[in-house]
């Protein structure tokens, strides 16, 4: 089974042939929303909106452990995670879709391991390459098939939220080598790695990050950009899922 995680702008999966909807109990509490299970592009998928059905859960309060564990319980082996991000470097303009290959985690205080209460040396994971390369290249191939331009690679900076960043913080992130900034790739990616689930991010650039553009940040414009990008995200998913 393939897991799909929706972010800002993707609280429902258009084209999902819903077979059942279930709220699963996990050892880590309840997931953000009931998992929607069914057929999408001919494959068995499980979909969950990480911010809840009505986008009421801020990034720092998402129960990432419950979300990933619930998918693990269903037998999910690959996760495609959609996320909205701010663009920092030149290529990453509003409306661009990117497939990051690296990340830097600036978040704090989030439960970041399934084994915090039962840790041993064997629980350390290799996180050199946080996004699964095979899965990333399958999504890139899917984009090529439908003649869609996506940026192959980039470094995703994960901030705490829920506020947006200051201009000084963005300058720091740029100096650190970040190309985009978002709030949800961690601990999501790390938790998937702990369970040997292949994980890749489909990052939709919703806005220039703070201080990059002379225009002030506007949530109305950000939401408008995300809404206008979602038809391309659905098209990309419909092309990618049959390849997995």
C-alpha positions as CSV (number, residue, x, y, z in Angstrom):
1,X,0.0,0.0,0.0
2,X,1.1,3.5,-0.8
3,X,0.8,6.4,1.7
4,X,-0.1,9.9,0.7
5,X,0.2,12.8,3.2
6,X,-1.5,16.0,2.3
7,X,-0.4,19.4,3.5
8,X,-1.6,23.0,3.1
9,X,-3.9,23.0,0.0
10,X,-4.3,19.3,-0.1
11,X,-6.8,18.3,2.6
12,X,-8.6,16.0,0.3
13,X,-7.5,13.7,-2.6
14,X,-9.4,14.4,-5.8
15,X,-9.9,11.1,-7.7
16,X,-9.7,8.8,-4.6
17,X,-12.2,5.9,-4.9
18,X,-12.9,5.8,-1.2
19,X,-13.4,2.3,0.2
20,X,-13.2,3.0,3.9
21,X,-12.4,5.7,6.3
22,X,-11.0,4.8,9.7
23,X,-9.7,6.4,12.8
24,X,-6.9,4.2,14.1
25,X,-5.7,4.1,17.7
26,X,-1.9,3.9,17.9
27,X,0.5,3.6,20.9
28,X,1.2,7.3,20.3
29,X,-2.4,8.6,20.3
30,X,-4.7,9.4,17.4
31,X,-3.7,10.5,13.9
32,X,-4.5,14.0,12.6
33,X,-7.7,12.7,10.9
34,X,-9.3,9.4,9.9
35,X,-7.3,7.6,7.3
36,X,-9.0,7.5,3.9
37,X,-8.3,4.2,2.2
38,X,-9.1,3.3,-1.4
39,X,-8.0,3.2,-4.9
40,X,-6.1,6.1,-6.6
41,X,-4.7,5.8,-10.1
42,X,-5.3,2.0,-9.9
43,X,-3.3,1.4,-6.7
44,X,-4.2,0.8,-3.0
45,X,-3.5,4.0,-1.1
46,X,-4.0,5.5,2.4
47,X,-4.4,9.3,2.6
48,X,-4.2,11.5,5.6
49,X,-4.2,15.4,5.8
50,X,-1.5,16.1,8.4
51,X,-3.1,19.3,9.5
52,X,-6.5,17.7,10.1
53,X,-9.6,17.6,7.9
54,X,-10.1,21.4,8.2
55,X,-6.5,22.5,8.7
56,X,-6.9,23.1,12.4
57,X,-3.7,21.5,13.6
58,X,-0.6,23.8,13.5
59,X,2.8,22.3,12.4
60,X,4.3,22.1,15.9
61,X,1.3,20.2,17.3
62,X,0.8,17.6,14.6
63,X,1.0,14.0,16.1
64,X,3.6,12.9,13.5
65,X,4.2,9.7,15.4
66,X,0.6,8.6,15.3
67,X,0.3,9.6,11.6
68,X,3.3,7.5,10.5
69,X,2.5,4.6,12.8
70,X,-1.0,4.3,11.6
71,X,0.3,4.0,8.0
72,X,2.8,1.5,9.1
73,X,0.0,-0.6,10.7
74,X,-1.8,-0.6,7.3
75,X,1.3,-2.0,5.6
76,X,2.4,1.3,3.9
77,X,5.9,0.9,2.4
78,X,6.2,4.2,0.5
79,X,5.0,7.7,1.4
80,X,4.6,10.7,-0.9
81,X,4.3,13.8,1.3
82,X,2.9,17.0,-0.2
83,X,4.0,20.2,1.6
84,X,3.8,24.0,0.9
85,X,7.1,25.8,1.3
86,X,8.6,29.3,0.9
87,X,11.2,29.8,-1.8
88,X,14.6,31.0,-0.7
89,X,17.0,30.7,-3.6
90,X,16.5,31.8,-7.2
91,X,15.1,28.7,-8.8
92,X,12.4,28.2,-6.2
93,X,9.8,30.7,-7.2
94,X,6.1,30.7,-6.3
95,X,4.2,28.0,-8.2
96,X,7.3,25.8,-8.6
97,X,7.2,22.1,-7.6
98,X,10.4,20.6,-6.2
99,X,11.6,17.2,-5.0
100,X,14.1,18.0,-2.2
101,X,17.0,15.7,-1.6
102,X,18.3,17.2,1.6
103,X,17.0,18.9,4.8
104,X,18.2,20.9,7.8
105,X,16.1,20.6,10.9
106,X,15.6,23.7,13.0
107,X,12.5,22.5,14.8
108,X,12.5,21.8,18.5
109,X,10.4,20.1,21.2
110,X,8.7,17.7,18.8
111,X,8.5,14.0,19.5
112,X,11.0,12.8,16.9
113,X,11.4,9.0,17.6
114,X,9.2,6.0,18.1
115,X,11.9,4.7,20.5
116,X,12.3,7.6,22.9
117,X,11.0,5.5,25.8
118,X,12.7,2.3,24.7
119,X,16.0,3.4,23.2
120,X,19.2,1.4,22.5
121,X,22.2,2.0,20.4
122,X,20.7,-0.1,17.6
123,X,17.9,2.5,17.3
124,X,20.2,5.1,15.6
125,X,19.3,5.5,11.9
126,X,21.4,6.5,9.0
127,X,19.9,9.8,7.8
128,X,22.6,10.9,5.4
129,X,20.1,11.1,2.7
130,X,16.7,11.9,4.4
131,X,14.6,11.5,1.3
132,X,14.4,8.1,-0.5
133,X,16.4,8.5,-3.7
134,X,14.6,5.7,-5.6
135,X,11.2,7.2,-4.8
136,X,12.3,10.7,-5.7
137,X,13.5,9.5,-9.1
138,X,10.2,7.7,-9.7
139,X,8.3,10.9,-9.1
140,X,10.8,12.7,-11.4
141,X,10.1,10.1,-14.1
142,X,6.3,10.6,-13.6
143,X,6.8,14.3,-14.1
144,X,8.7,13.7,-17.3
145,X,5.9,11.4,-18.6
146,X,3.3,14.1,-18.3
147,X,5.8,16.8,-19.4
148,X,5.7,18.6,-16.1
149,X,8.6,20.6,-14.9
150,X,9.7,19.9,-11.4
151,X,13.0,20.8,-9.7
152,X,15.1,17.7,-9.0
153,X,16.7,18.4,-5.6
154,X,17.1,21.1,-3.1
155,X,17.6,21.5,0.6
156,X,14.5,21.9,2.8
157,X,14.9,23.9,6.0
158,X,12.4,22.8,8.7
159,X,11.3,25.6,11.0
160,X,9.1,25.4,14.1
161,X,6.2,27.5,13.1
162,X,3.4,28.3,13.2
163,X,4.6,31.8,12.6
164,X,6.4,32.6,9.3
165,X,10.1,33.4,9.6
166,X,11.8,36.8,9.9
167,X,13.9,38.2,7.1
168,X,17.0,37.7,9.3
169,X,16.1,34.0,9.8
170,X,15.8,33.5,6.1
171,X,19.2,35.1,5.5
172,X,20.6,32.6,8.0
173,X,18.9,29.7,6.3
174,X,20.2,30.8,2.9
175,X,23.7,31.1,4.3
176,X,23.3,27.6,5.7
177,X,22.5,26.3,2.2
178,X,18.7,26.0,2.3
179,X,16.6,26.4,-0.9
180,X,13.1,26.2,0.6
181,X,11.6,26.6,4.0
182,X,8.7,24.7,5.5
183,X,7.5,23.3,8.8
184,X,6.5,19.7,8.5
185,X,9.2,17.5,6.9
186,X,10.6,16.8,10.3
187,X,10.1,14.7,12.2
188,X,7.9,13.1,9.5
189,X,10.9,12.0,7.3
190,X,12.9,10.7,10.3
191,X,10.0,8.7,11.7
192,X,9.4,7.1,8.3
193,X,13.1,6.1,8.2
194,X,12.8,4.5,11.6
195,X,10.1,2.1,10.2
196,X,11.9,1.5,6.9
197,X,9.2,3.4,4.9
198,X,10.5,5.1,1.8
199,X,9.6,8.8,2.1
200,X,9.8,11.6,-0.5
201,X,8.5,15.2,-0.3
202,X,6.6,17.0,-3.1
203,X,7.3,20.6,-2.1
204,X,5.1,23.3,-3.6
205,X,6.5,26.8,-3.4
206,X,3.7,28.9,-2.2
207,X,5.6,32.2,-1.7
208,X,8.9,33.9,-1.6
209,X,10.4,33.5,1.9
210,X,10.5,36.6,4.2
211,X,12.7,39.3,2.8
212,X,13.3,37.7,-0.6
213,X,10.7,39.8,-2.3
214,X,9.9,43.5,-1.9
215,X,6.3,42.6,-1.5
216,X,4.9,41.9,2.0
217,X,3.9,38.3,2.7
218,X,0.1,37.8,2.3
219,X,-1.7,34.7,3.4
220,X,-4.4,35.4,0.8
221,X,-1.7,35.3,-2.0
222,X,-0.1,32.2,-0.5
223,X,-3.4,30.3,-0.3
224,X,-4.3,31.4,-3.9
225,X,-0.9,30.1,-5.1
226,X,-1.4,26.8,-3.4
227,X,-5.0,26.4,-4.7
228,X,-3.8,27.1,-8.3
229,X,-0.9,24.6,-7.9
230,X,-3.1,21.7,-6.6
231,X,-4.3,20.6,-10.1
232,X,-0.7,20.0,-11.0
233,X,0.0,18.1,-7.8
234,X,-3.0,15.8,-8.5
235,X,-1.7,15.3,-12.1
236,X,1.7,14.5,-10.8
237,X,0.4,12.0,-8.2
238,X,-1.8,10.3,-10.9
239,X,1.3,9.8,-13.0
240,X,3.6,8.8,-10.1
241,X,1.4,6.3,-8.2
242,X,1.2,3.7,-11.0
243,X,5.0,3.6,-11.2
244,X,5.3,2.6,-7.5
